[in-house]
Structure formats: structure tokens, C-alpha cells
Amino acid sequence: LSQVAMNDLSPAGPIQAVEILMESPSLADMCRMHHAVIRRIQALVLEQAAQGSAPPDLRMQYLRQIQANHEMLLKEAQTLRDRPPLEEEGTATAEKLLHIYRQIRNPSLVLL
């Protein structure tokens, strides 16, 4: 855990956040963790709004886009994992999975 300032989540300017590093040997599990955390953030914001308190001024579209991207990456990772590569495709498949992992890590997910 580390405390960071996020510049692109709020139009009002930087907000303080806690960065959480998630690690897993499974790419599919990493995608699921990111997806679950983003959905939880969205649920908390909507829950606060339903209770009458003003939700934080977040760029919800930005969070939705991150979620959609991670869903797409999860499907791609599952497809690569479920389809056994031919012998000559093994290295290319591993490189594709590594590329997917890097995309999942950027932008990193930050809990507010």
C-alpha cells in the first residue's frame, strides 16, 4: 500500500488515494480482481448517491472504460488460455499473454 495523488479521476484536481498492489500468478485471476475492485468502487459511489449524500466528483466514464477494457482483456486471456497453442505458436502465445498483463497493469487501479 502507498498513498498517491490521482490527477485524472476528478475534474476538481488531484485527490489523495491509496494504491494497492495486486499480484497473482494467474492472468485471468488478475483480470477478475481488477474487474471486481472497479465494480465495487462504482457500487460504493452509487450507494452514497442513493443515501442522499453527494457522491465524490469522479469521472465515472473513466472508471467504466477501465472496467470495459479489463473485461475485454479477461476474455482475450481466457481465449488464449483455453486454446492450446500449436508447437510453433507457444512463444507467440506467451508474448501475447505478457502483453495483456502489461495492459492490465496500466493504468494501475487505485481505490479512493
Secondary structure, DSSP 8 states (H G I E B T S, - for coil): -EEEEESSS-TT--EEEEE-----S-HHHHHHHHHHHHHHHHHHHHHHHHTTS------HHHHHHHHHHHHHHHHHHHHHHHS---GGGHHHHHHHHHHHHHHHHSS--EE-
